[in-house]
Amino acid sequence: MALLNKETGELTFMDGLRLSAGMPMGELAQRLDGRTDAIVRLESHAVAGGRLVPVCTVTGGALESVALTISSVASRPMRKAERQRAFLFARLDLEDPCPDTLDSVHIACPFGEMFLSTDPFTGRAEARILYAAR
């Protein structure tokens, strides 16, 4: 099962959580507690080979962006930047254009855009999915 639908931007985690542009539903709506603007950090959710933590930005009641960071891979915390980055690119079914330099990557998509970055100091890799305004 693919985590990311590259046409719609929908994220589908192995445990059933779905995140996509538009109105938040399910676990995300419960965390909003009636607010229409918020940044919501969800618990880690299962993906093939590990767990990712989604941090969602909701504006005007609609999901605007999702940042994905790694919680664990094969039940162990991820420490090395190169391995975190490789794991994120693999989960999103993308080819890393600069695995040696770990430069940030911007990808235009039908649903909006994605940014993948790696902090050389902390080793933290992140994928940010931004949905185009509808």
N, C-alpha and C positions, 0 to 999 in steps of 0.2 A: 504494500500500500504506500503510495507516494504521500509525503507530508504536504507538499505544495502543489496546487493546481496552477500551472504556469499561465493559463488563460484568464482565470477568474481571481487568482490570488488567495483562494480559500486554503486555509491550513487545517488539516485533519490529523489529529493525534491518534495514536493506537488505542487510547482509552476512551475514544469517542468524542473528545472535545473538538469542536469546530469553530474556527474564527474566520470571518470574512468581512469585506467592506459593508457598511450599512449598519442597521440596528443591531446592537449587541443582544445576545440571547444566552440562555443557560447560565453557566457559572459566572460569566462576565456580568450579566444583568443583575445577578444576586449581589455581586460585589459592589455594584454602583450605588445600591441603597437609595434609589430614587434620583440621584444626581444625573445631569446630562453632560457634564464636563468633568473629566477625571483622568488620572493616570492610575491604572490598576495592575498590580503585580499578582499574577496567578501562581498557584503552586506549580511545581515541576510536573510535566506530563510526558508520558512515554512516547518515544520514537524508536525506530529500528536501531538497536544497539546502544540505547542510552535514554537520557531524559533532558528535556529543554524547558527553560523557564520563559514563558511569554509575559512581556510587560506591554500592556495595551494602553493606547491613548484614545480616549473617547471625547469627541467634540460635538456638541449639539445633539447628543444622543446617538451618534453614529461612530462606529469604529473607524478611526483615521489611520492608525499605524500599529504595528506589532514589532517589538524588539525581541529577538530570541537570543538567549545566552545558554550556555551549557551548564547543566547541573551535574551530570555524571555520564560516563561512558562505561558500559559493561560493569555497572555498579561501583565504579571508582571515580573519585573526583579527577577532573582533567586539569593538568598543570601546565603542560608545554603549549606555547602559542601555535606552533606548527600543527600539532595534533588536533587542537581545538578547531583551528581553521579548516583543516581537512575534513573533520567530522561535520561541520556546518555545511560546507560545500557539498559533501556527499548526501546529507539529508535533504538538501534542496535540489538535488540532482543537477548540479552545476559543475562546470570545469573551472578550476582556479587559474586565471590567466597569469598570475604572478606568485607562485608558491615559494619562490626563493627570496623575494624581497618583502613579502607580506604586505604589499601596498593595498590601500583601500580600493574597493571595486564598486562601481556604479553600473546597474543594469536597468535599462528601460524595459518595461513590461506592458502588456495590454491593459492590465489593471492599475498601473501606476509605475512604481519603481522600487528597486531594492538597493541597499547599500550594505556591503560586507566589509567589516574592518577588524583589524587586529591591533591591540595596544602592545607595542614592543616592551613596555616597562612592566606591565602586570601580566602579560600573556593572555589576556582576556580577548576572546573573539566574539563578535556580535553580528547578527544579521538583522537589519531593520527593513521592514516591509511597509511602504507608504502607499496608501490607496488614493487614487485620483478622486477629486471632488466630483460628485454626481449631481 
